[in-house]
Amino acid sequence: MRTSPKTTVFNWRVVTVLPYASHISAAVVSLAIVAAVGIAPAELESQQRRLDRILILTPQPQDPTDSNYAREMTGFLRSRAQSKFRQKWHVIGQEVIEDLFVSSGFPANTIIGPEMVDQVGKSLQANGYMYGVLQREGATPSAMYRMVDLNRSGFSGWVRVQGQPGDDPRSFSDRVADSLENQVRAADYAKECNQRRDRSEFDRARRAAGRAFDIYPNHPSSAICLSYVFQAMQLGSDSLIGMYEKATQGDSMLISAWEDLAREYVLNGDTVGAVGAYERLLANDPSNEEIRQRVAAGHFSSGNVERAAEVLDEGLRRNPENLRFVRLKQRMCRDAEDWQCALETTELLYERDTTLTANMEFYQFIIGLATSAGDTSKMLRWYQEALALEPESEQLLVPYAATLEAVQGMDSAVAVYRQLADMNPGDPRFATRVIEYEVGQFEIDTTAAVPIDTAELERLDSVLQQFAGLNQDNPQMQTWVGGQYLGITQKIAQSQLAFDMAVDWSDKALSYDRTGQLNAAGNFWLGYALFFITTDMDAQIMESQSCAAINVYERNLRRATQALTAGRGILPETVDQFLGFLQQLAERPAQFREYFRCGGG
C-alpha cells in the first residue's frame, strides 16, 4: 500500500513532501528512464499508429489541499477519455505512469510541473500529452489545460474548463472530457494535413488545416503542418511567418514555433520581429543562455541598449560566471559611451577571468575607462593593481602620482614623485615636485622651545644646491631654485626670530635668479630682514660702544636702503615707511664715531 504524500505547488513547480520528511523537487529530478517503461517499441510498430498514445497528467492545484481532488479527478478523466475517444486514442494508464515515477525514485502520486512534462511524455513514448492547473473557488472547480503534440498526434493548443458548484471529481472529469471534443476534431484535421503533405497533396493539406482552423482558429499543429507545406511549395518567407505566428498565437509556449518564427524574421531582415520572438522564447525558457544572448544582441543592434542590459543582468543573476554576457554588456556600454557601465562590467570581467591579472593591456584599458568615467577612486585602484605587476613602470607611475595628488593631496603623492625622481635623476619634473612639497612643509613654530628646525634647513639647503648643480646650464631651473630659497626666506623673516638667517637665504635666492624674475621679491625680503637687524644694532652700539660694530651698522644701513628701494614694488607703503626711518639713521654712524672717538670711517 502506497502512502499518500502531501504536495505543495509554487507557480507550476512541485515539491513532494514524504512522510519521512525528505524533500524532492520535481524541478531538479533527472528522469533517466528506459524507453521500455510502458509499451514496448515492437508492440507500437505492430499497432501501426492505429491509435495515438495520449498522456493525461494530473493538473497542479493552486491550493495544495486540492491535491487529492486533482488526482482523483484525473483518474476518472483518463477512464472517461479512453472510453470517449477509444477509436482514436490509447490513453496511457495510471499504473504505467506510477511505475515510471517509482522507478525514478518518486512517490507514485507525484504531481509534476511543466518543466518535466515533456521529458515524461517522451519517456512514455506518448504521441501527445496534456497538463494544466486546477483551482477551486469554494466548491466550484476550474482548470486550464495545455495540449502538446509530440509525434504527429495533432493534439495541441489550450482549453479552459469551467465546472459547476458542487462538482465532485467524477463530474468535473466528465466536463473536461467533453471539452476535448473540439480539440480532438481539430487534431484529426491536423493529422490529415500531415498525411496529405507526406503525399505532396498540398491543396488537400491546406483544406484539412483550414477545417482545423474553423474549429480552433490558431490550431498550433495545423499551422506547423502548413508551414511545411508552404516550404515545399516555396511560397516565401511571409507565408511561413504567417503560419509560425498563427502557431504561437495558438500556443504561446510552443518553443519550436517561436524558434522557427525568429529564424524567418532574421532571414527576412526583420530585427524587431526576431527580437520579439526570441523574447518569447526566453520567457518560456529563462535558463537558455544562447537565446538570452540573441535577445540581448538583438536589442543592442536595434538601439535598445537599456533593455539589452536588463536581459544580460538577469542572465548574470542566474549565472554570474557567464563571460559571454559580461563581454557583450561591456561592448554595449562602450559603444553607448556609458563609461561607468563599461567600467563596472569590465570589473566583473576581471573578477571572473583570472588570466587578466597578468595582462598589462587590460590594466591600461580599464584605467582608461575609469578616466573616461571620471571615477578617480577606481583610477587609483587600477593604477595600484597595475603597479603591483610592474612596480617601476614610469608610464604608470607618472599618471598615478598626478591622480594621487589630485584626489588625496601631495601628502599621498610625494612618495611616488620621490620614486620617479630617483629613477630619473636628470629629469627635473619629478624632483621639483618633491622639493616644492618639502619647502612647503617647512614651518616655523614660534611657540616651540626650538622654533626653527635648523637641521631641516640645512637638509633643504643641501637638496637645493644639489639640484642646482644638476641643472646649472638651465636658467629657468636656476631661477626656480632661487624661488624655493625665497619661500623659506619669507617664512624666516616673518617669524622675526632669525633675521640674519633670512638675510643669508635671501642672498642665496638672489644669487640663483638667472632670469631676474625674483629681483623685486628677493630684495624686498632682504631689505626687510636688514631693516630689523639695523634698527636693533643702533641700541646695541649705544650699549657696547664698539667701533667695529659701527662699520657693520653702516654697511647694513646702506644694503637695507638699496634692497628696499629695489623691492619697493612689493609693498610700496611699507617700504616707504622703512626707508623714511632708515633716512633718519643715515647720520648715526658718523655720530657714533665722533661720540666714541673711533677715528675715521
C-alpha positions in Angstrom: 0.0 0.0 0.0 1.5 3.4 -1.1 1.5 6.3 1.4 -0.1 9.4 0.0 2.3 12.3 0.3 1.4 16.0 0.8 2.1 18.2 -2.3 2.9 21.9 -2.3 2.7 23.8 -5.6 4.6 27.0 -6.3 3.8 28.5 -9.7 3.9 25.3 -11.7 6.8 23.9 -9.7 6.0 20.9 -7.4 7.7 19.8 -4.2 6.6 16.4 -2.9 7.0 16.1 0.9 7.3 12.5 2.0 6.1 11.3 5.4 9.7 10.6 6.5 10.5 14.4 5.9 12.8 14.1 2.9 12.2 16.7 0.2 12.3 16.0 -3.5 11.9 18.8 -6.1 10.3 17.9 -9.3 12.2 20.7 -11.0 15.6 19.1 -10.4 14.8 15.4 -10.9 16.6 13.5 -13.6 14.2 11.1 -15.4 16.8 8.7 -16.7 14.0 6.4 -17.8 14.4 3.5 -20.1 12.0 3.5 -23.0 10.8 0.1 -22.1 8.6 1.5 -19.4 5.0 1.3 -20.7 4.5 -0.3 -24.1 7.5 -1.9 -26.0 8.6 -0.3 -29.3 7.9 -3.6 -31.1 4.3 -3.6 -29.9 3.9 0.0 -31.0 5.1 -0.9 -34.5 2.6 -3.7 -34.7 -0.2 -1.3 -34.0 0.9 0.8 -36.9 -0.2 4.0 -35.2 -3.9 2.9 -35.3 -4.3 4.8 -32.0 -2.4 7.8 -30.7 -0.8 7.2 -27.2 -2.1 10.2 -25.2 -0.7 11.1 -21.7 -3.1 12.9 -19.4 -1.1 14.3 -16.4 -2.6 15.4 -13.1 -3.1 19.2 -13.1 -1.2 21.2 -10.4 -3.7 22.5 -7.8 -3.3 26.1 -6.9 -4.2 25.2 -3.3 -2.1 22.2 -2.1 -5.2 20.9 -0.1 -6.8 20.2 -3.5 -4.1 17.7 -4.5 -6.3 14.6 -3.8 -9.2 16.2 -5.7 -6.8 16.7 -8.7 -5.5 13.1 -8.6 -8.9 11.6 -8.2 -10.4 13.7 -11.0 -7.5 12.8 -13.3 -8.1 9.1 -12.7 -11.7 9.5 -13.8 -10.6 11.7 -16.7 -8.3 9.0 -18.1 -11.0 6.4 -18.0 -13.6 8.8 -19.5 -11.3 9.9 -22.3 -10.3 6.3 -23.1 -13.9 5.4 -23.5 -14.9 8.6 -25.3 -12.1 8.6 -27.8 -11.4 4.9 -28.0 -11.4 4.9 -31.8 -8.6 7.5 -31.8 -6.6 7.3 -28.6 -4.9 4.9 -26.3 -4.8 6.8 -23.0 -1.7 5.8 -21.0 -2.9 4.2 -17.8 -2.3 5.3 -14.3 -0.3 2.3 -13.4 2.2 2.9 -16.2 2.7 6.5 -15.1 3.1 5.5 -11.4 5.6 2.8 -12.4 7.6 5.5 -14.2 7.7 7.7 -11.1 8.5 4.9 -8.7 11.4 3.6 -11.0 12.7 7.2 -11.0 12.7 7.4 -7.2 9.5 9.4 -6.7 6.3 8.6 -5.0 3.7 7.1 -7.3 1.3 10.0 -7.0 3.8 12.8 -7.6 2.3 15.8 -9.4 4.9 17.3 -11.8 5.3 20.8 -13.1 5.7 22.0 -16.7 9.4 21.8 -16.7 9.2 18.0 -16.6 6.1 17.1 -18.6 7.9 16.9 -22.0 10.5 14.5 -20.6 7.9 12.3 -19.0 5.8 12.3 -22.3 8.8 11.2 -24.3 9.8 8.6 -21.8 6.4 7.1 -22.1 6.5 7.3 -25.9 3.4 9.4 -26.0 2.2 11.0 -29.2 0.7 13.8 -27.3 0.0 14.9 -23.7 -2.0 17.3 -21.7 -1.2 19.0 -18.4 -2.5 22.0 -16.6 -3.5 23.8 -13.4 -6.6 23.4 -11.3 -8.2 25.7 -8.8 -11.4 25.6 -6.7 -13.2 28.7 -5.6 -15.4 27.4 -2.9 -17.0 24.3 -4.3 -16.6 25.3 -8.0 -13.6 23.8 -9.8 -11.9 25.1 -13.0 -8.9 24.0 -14.9 -6.7 25.3 -17.7 -5.0 22.6 -19.8 -2.3 22.8 -22.4 -2.1 20.1 -25.1 1.2 19.3 -26.7 1.8 17.3 -30.0 4.9 15.2 -29.6 4.6 12.9 -32.6 2.0 13.8 -35.3 -1.0 13.4 -33.0 -2.3 16.8 -33.9 -3.3 17.2 -30.3 -2.3 20.8 -29.4 -3.5 24.1 -28.0 -5.2 25.2 -24.8 -8.6 24.6 -23.3 -10.2 26.1 -20.3 -12.8 24.1 -18.4 -15.3 25.7 -16.0 -17.1 23.4 -13.5 -20.3 23.9 -11.7 -20.7 24.5 -7.9 -20.6 21.2 -6.1 -18.8 19.3 -8.9 -17.1 16.2 -7.4 -14.0 14.7 -9.2 -16.1 12.4 -11.4 -18.5 15.2 -12.5 -15.7 17.6 -13.3 -13.8 14.9 -15.2 -16.8 14.5 -17.5 -16.8 18.2 -18.2 -13.1 18.1 -19.1 -13.6 15.1 -21.3 -16.5 16.8 -23.1 -14.4 20.0 -23.6 -11.8 17.9 -25.5 -14.2 17.0 -28.4 -13.4 20.0 -30.5 -9.7 19.6 -29.7 -9.8 16.0 -30.9 -11.7 17.0 -34.1 -9.1 19.7 -34.8 -6.3 17.2 -34.1 -7.8 14.8 -36.7 -7.7 17.5 -39.4 -4.1 18.4 -38.4 -3.2 14.6 -38.8 -4.9 14.6 -42.2 -2.9 17.7 -43.1 0.3 15.9 -42.3 -0.7 12.8 -44.2 -1.7 14.9 -47.3 1.6 16.7 -47.0 3.5 13.4 -46.9 1.9 12.6 -50.3 2.5 16.0 -51.7 -1.2 16.7 -51.9 -0.7 20.3 -50.8 -4.1 21.7 -51.7 -5.9 19.0 -49.8 -3.4 19.5 -46.9 -4.4 23.2 -46.9 -8.1 22.4 -46.9 -7.6 20.0 -43.9 -5.8 22.7 -42.0 -8.5 25.2 -42.9 -11.1 22.9 -41.3 -9.0 22.7 -38.2 -8.8 26.5 -38.1 -12.6 26.6 -38.3 -12.7 24.7 -35.1 -9.6 26.2 -33.4 -8.6 29.5 -35.2 -4.9 29.2 -34.4 -4.6 25.5 -34.1 -0.8 25.0 -33.5 -0.3 21.6 -35.1 -2.2 22.6 -38.2 -0.3 25.8 -38.5 3.0 23.9 -38.2 1.8 21.4 -40.9 1.0 24.3 -43.3 4.5 25.8 -42.7 6.0 22.6 -44.1 3.5 22.7 -46.9 4.5 26.3 -47.7 8.2 25.4 -47.6 7.6 22.6 -50.1 5.6 25.0 -52.3 8.4 27.6 -51.9 5.8 30.3 -51.1 8.4 32.5 -49.4 9.2 33.9 -46.0 6.0 35.9 -45.5 3.8 32.8 -45.8 6.0 30.9 -43.3 6.0 33.8 -40.9 2.2 33.9 -41.0 1.9 30.2 -40.1 4.5 30.5 -37.3 2.7 33.5 -35.9 -0.5 31.5 -36.0 1.1 28.6 -34.2 2.5 30.8 -31.4 -0.9 32.6 -31.0 -2.5 29.2 -30.6 0.2 28.2 -28.0 2.5 30.9 -26.7 4.6 28.2 -25.1 5.4 26.3 -28.3 9.2 26.7 -28.3 9.8 25.2 -31.8 7.3 27.6 -33.4 9.0 30.6 -31.7 12.4 29.4 -32.9 11.2 29.0 -36.5 9.5 32.4 -36.3 12.7 34.1 -35.1 14.7 32.4 -37.8 12.4 33.6 -40.5 12.4 37.1 -39.2 16.1 37.1 -39.3 16.2 35.8 -42.9 13.6 38.4 -43.7 15.7 41.2 -42.2 13.1 42.0 -39.5 15.3 42.5 -36.5 12.5 43.8 -34.3 10.3 40.8 -35.1 13.2 38.4 -34.5 14.0 40.0 -31.1 10.3 39.8 -30.1 10.3 36.1 -31.0 13.4 35.5 -29.1 12.0 37.4 -26.1 9.0 35.0 -26.1 11.4 32.1 -26.3 13.3 33.5 -23.4 10.2 33.9 -21.4 9.4 30.2 -21.9 12.9 29.1 -21.1 14.7 31.8 -19.0 17.7 29.5 -18.3 18.5 29.2 -22.1 21.7 31.3 -22.3 22.0 31.0 -26.0 18.6 32.6 -26.5 19.3 35.2 -23.9 22.5 36.1 -25.8 20.5 36.5 -29.0 17.8 38.7 -27.3 20.4 41.0 -25.8 22.4 41.2 -29.1 19.1 41.9 -31.0 18.1 44.7 -28.7 21.5 46.2 -28.8 21.7 46.2 -32.6 18.2 47.8 -32.6 19.4 50.6 -30.3 17.5 49.5 -27.2 20.6 49.4 -25.0 18.6 49.7 -21.8 16.6 46.5 -22.5 19.7 44.7 -23.7 21.4 45.5 -20.4 18.4 44.3 -18.4 18.4 40.9 -20.3 22.1 40.4 -19.6 21.8 41.5 -16.0 19.1 38.9 -15.4 21.3 36.3 -17.1 24.2 37.2 -14.8 22.0 36.9 -11.8 21.2 33.4 -12.9 24.8 32.6 -13.9 27.4 35.1 -12.6 30.2 33.2 -14.4 28.9 33.7 -17.9 31.7 35.6 -19.5 29.9 35.9 -22.9 27.2 38.0 -21.1 29.8 40.1 -19.4 31.8 40.8 -22.6 28.6 41.6 -24.6 27.4 44.0 -21.9 30.9 45.6 -21.8 30.9 46.2 -25.6 27.3 47.6 -25.4 28.3 50.1 -22.7 31.4 51.2 -24.6 29.5 51.7 -27.8 26.9 53.7 -26.0 29.7 55.7 -24.3 28.3 54.8 -20.9 31.7 54.8 -19.3 30.5 54.0 -15.8 28.6 51.0 -17.1 31.6 49.9 -19.1 33.9 50.3 -16.1 31.6 48.2 -13.8 31.2 45.5 -16.4 34.9 45.3 -17.1 35.5 44.9 -13.4 33.1 42.0 -13.4 35.1 40.5 -16.3 38.3 40.9 -14.1 36.7 39.1 -11.2 35.7 36.2 -13.4 38.7 35.9 -15.8 41.8 35.1 -13.8 44.0 35.4 -16.9 43.5 39.2 -16.8 45.5 39.6 -13.5 48.8 39.4 -15.5 47.6 41.4 -18.6 49.0 44.9 -18.7 46.9 45.8 -21.7 43.8 45.1 -19.6 45.0 47.4 -16.8 45.7 50.2 -19.3 42.3 49.6 -20.8 40.4 49.7 -17.5 42.3 52.7 -16.3 41.2 54.5 -19.5 37.6 53.6 -18.7 37.9 54.8 -15.2 39.4 58.1 -16.5 36.6 58.5 -19.1 34.0 57.8 -16.3 35.7 60.4 -14.1 35.9 57.8 -11.3 39.1 58.8 -9.5 38.8 56.2 -6.8 38.7 53.4 -9.4 41.5 55.1 -11.3 43.7 54.8 -8.2 42.6 51.2 -7.6 43.5 50.1 -11.1 46.8 52.0 -11.1 47.7 50.2 -7.9 46.7 46.8 -9.4 48.8 47.5 -12.5 51.8 48.7 -10.5 51.7 45.5 -8.5 52.5 43.8 -11.8 55.1 46.4 -13.0 56.2 48.5 -10.0 58.8 50.6 -11.9 56.7 51.4 -14.9 57.2 55.2 -15.5 54.2 55.1 -17.9 52.0 54.1 -14.9 53.8 56.0 -12.1 53.6 59.4 -13.7 49.7 59.5 -14.1 49.3 57.6 -10.8 51.3 60.3 -9.0 49.2 63.1 -10.6 46.0 61.3 -9.8 47.0 60.7 -6.2 47.9 64.4 -5.9 44.6 65.5 -7.3 42.5 63.1 -5.2 44.3 62.7 -1.9 46.8 65.6 -2.0 50.5 65.8 -2.2 51.0 64.1 1.2 49.9 60.9 -0.6 51.7 61.5 -3.9 55.1 62.7 -2.7 56.4 59.1 -2.2 55.6 58.3 -5.8 57.3 61.5 -7.0 60.4 60.6 -5.0 60.5 57.2 -6.7 60.2 58.9 -10.1 62.9 61.4 -9.1 65.3 58.6 -8.1 64.5 56.8 -11.3 65.1 59.9 -13.4 67.9 62.0 -11.7 68.4 64.1 -14.9 64.7 64.9 -15.3 63.8 68.0 -13.1 60.0 67.4 -13.4 59.8 65.0 -10.5 62.5 66.4 -8.2 60.9 69.8 -8.4 57.5 68.4 -7.2 59.3 66.7 -4.2 61.3 69.8 -3.3 58.3 72.1 -3.6 56.4 69.9 -1.3 59.2 69.7 1.3 59.7 73.5 1.2 56.0 73.9 1.6 56.1 71.6 4.6 58.8 73.6 6.4 57.1 75.6 9.1 58.4 77.7 12.0 56.6 77.2 15.3 57.0 80.4 17.3 55.5 78.7 20.4 58.1 75.8 20.4 61.2 75.8 22.6 63.3 75.4 19.4 61.1 77.2 16.9 63.4 76.8 13.9 64.5 73.3 12.8 68.0 74.2 11.7 68.8 70.6 10.8 65.9 70.6 8.3 67.0 73.9 6.9 70.5 72.5 6.3 69.0 69.5 4.6 66.8 71.6 2.3 69.8 73.8 1.6 71.8 70.7 0.6 68.9 69.4 -1.6 68.6 72.7 -3.4 72.3 73.1 -4.0 72.4 69.5 -5.3 69.5 70.1 -7.7 71.0 73.4 -8.8 74.3 71.6 -9.6 72.4 69.1 -11.8 70.7 71.9 -13.7 73.4 74.6 -13.8 73.0 75.1 -17.5 69.3 75.7 -17.2 68.5 79.3 -16.3 64.8 78.6 -15.7 65.7 75.8 -13.2 68.3 78.0 -11.5 65.7 80.7 -11.0 63.3 78.0 -9.7 65.9 77.1 -7.1 66.1 80.8 -6.1 62.3 80.8 -5.7 62.5 77.9 -3.2 65.1 79.8 -1.2 62.9 82.8 -1.3 59.9 80.8 0.0 61.9 79.8 3.1 63.3 83.3 3.4 59.8 84.7 3.7 58.9 82.2 6.5 62.0 83.0 8.5 61.7 86.8 8.1 58.0 86.8 9.0 58.8 84.8 12.2 61.1 87.7 13.2 63.2 85.1 15.1 66.4 84.9 12.9 66.8 88.0 10.6 70.5 87.1 10.0 69.3 83.7 8.7 66.7 85.4 6.5 69.5 87.6 5.0 71.5 84.5 4.2 68.6 82.7 2.5 67.5 85.8 0.5 71.1 86.3 -0.7 71.0 82.7 -2.0 67.7 83.3 -3.6 69.0 86.3 -5.5 72.2 84.5 -6.4 70.3 81.8 -8.3 68.0 84.3 -10.0 69.3 83.9 -13.6 66.3 85.4 -15.2 65.6 88.4 -13.0 62.2 87.2 -12.0 63.0 87.3 -8.3 64.7 90.6 -8.1 61.9 92.6 -6.5 60.7 90.0 -4.1 64.2 88.9 -3.2 65.3 92.5 -2.5 62.2 93.2 -0.5 62.7 90.4 1.9 66.5 91.1 2.1 65.8 94.7 2.9 63.0 93.7 5.4 65.4 91.5 7.3 68.3 94.1 7.2 65.9 96.8 8.4 65.3 95.0 11.6 68.9 94.0 12.0 70.0 97.6 11.6 67.5 99.1 13.9 68.4 96.6 16.6 72.1 97.4 16.1 71.5 101.1 16.9 70.7 100.2 20.5 73.4 97.6 20.7 76.1 100.1 19.7 75.0 102.6 22.2 75.4 99.9 24.8 78.6 98.3 23.7 80.3 101.5 22.3 82.0 99.1 19.8 83.8 101.0 17.0 84.0 97.7 14.9 80.2 97.3 15.1 79.8 100.8 13.6 81.2 99.6 10.3 78.8 96.7 10.1 76.0 99.0 11.1 76.8 101.4 8.3 77.1 98.6 5.8 73.7 97.2 6.8 72.1 100.6 6.6 73.4 101.0 3.0 72.3 97.5 2.0 68.9 97.7 3.6 68.3 101.0 1.8 69.4 99.6 -1.5 67.4 96.4 -1.2 64.2 98.1 0.0 64.4 100.6 -2.9 64.8 97.7 -5.4 61.9 95.8 -3.8 59.6 98.8 -3.3 57.1 97.4 -5.8 56.1 94.5 -3.5 54.7 96.7 -0.7 55.3 100.4 -1.5 53.7 101.9 1.6 55.6 99.6 4.0 58.9 100.2 2.1 58.4 104.0 2.2 57.9 103.8 6.0 61.0 101.7 6.3 63.1 104.0 4.1 61.9 107.0 6.0 63.1 105.6 9.2 66.4 104.5 7.7 66.9 108.0 6.3 66.7 109.2 9.9 69.5 106.8 10.8 71.8 107.8 7.9 73.9 110.2 10.1 74.2 107.8 13.0 77.4 106.0 12.0 79.3 109.4 11.9 77.7 110.5 15.1 78.8 107.2 16.8 82.4 107.6 15.6 82.6 111.1 16.9 81.0 110.3 20.2 83.1 107.2 20.8 86.2 108.8 19.2 86.6 105.9 16.8 88.5 107.8 14.2 87.8 107.6 10.5 85.0 105.5 9.0 
